[in-house]
Each structure stands twice: as C-alpha cells, then as structure tokens.
Amino acid sequence: METDPLYLSDVNEYLARRDVVGASHLLAKHDAVRSRNPDELLAFSSAMRLRGRHPEAIEAIERAIKYCPQHVGALVERARYAACSGDWEIAHGWYMRAWNDQPRGEPWM
C-alpha cells in the first residue's frame, strides 16, 4: 500500500511546528509504526525523538535505512542520534555515508 504524500506533508508540518501531539495522532491513524516507507519511518522517528522515546526512534530510522540504504534523510538522522549520544566516530561514519551516497550540492549539506 502506497503512503499518501499529503498525509506525510501534514505530519511534517506538525513536526516543523513542534506539534508532536498532532503529528503523533496522524502517524498512529496511519499505523506508521508498521510502515515500510522510509519517509514515513523518518517522520515517525522524529516524532518519537521529540517525545523522548529514543529506542523507538532509532529502531524506526534503522528500518528506514534497511528499506532504502541511500535515503539521505534517514542517514543524516541516524548520524544525529549517534552524535547526540557522544558516539562521534559512529556519527562520522553515518555522515560520510550520506555524503558519499548523494550528489554534491544537495540541500541537506
């Protein structure tokens, strides 16, 4: 089943406004926890991080990378989690993977 891009746009809008409750309700309504869509898993991971549910956030981002190994957003988010944990060497590895897998000049840089 394909993920509705308008739904993800709404979730990302909620997250940008730090409305974790609104984002979480939409994600739950669409059963994002079981998703195989890396964009949906990235949004779910961000919501879990903002809720302080770090193990669930990391598990979701790792699944996103499993389903789409070159997903730059997921790679960068995984690097951020490692950096926040003080795992600088691991974070560097994730950032380098994102850097090497993407064309130069991408907006995330």
Secondary structure, 3 states (H helix, E strand, C coil): CCCCHHHHHHHHHHHHCCCHHHHHHHHHHCCHHHCCCHHHHHHHHHHHHHCCCHHHHHHHHHHHHHHCCCCHHHHHHHHHHHHHCCCHHHHHHHHHHHHHHCCCCCCCC
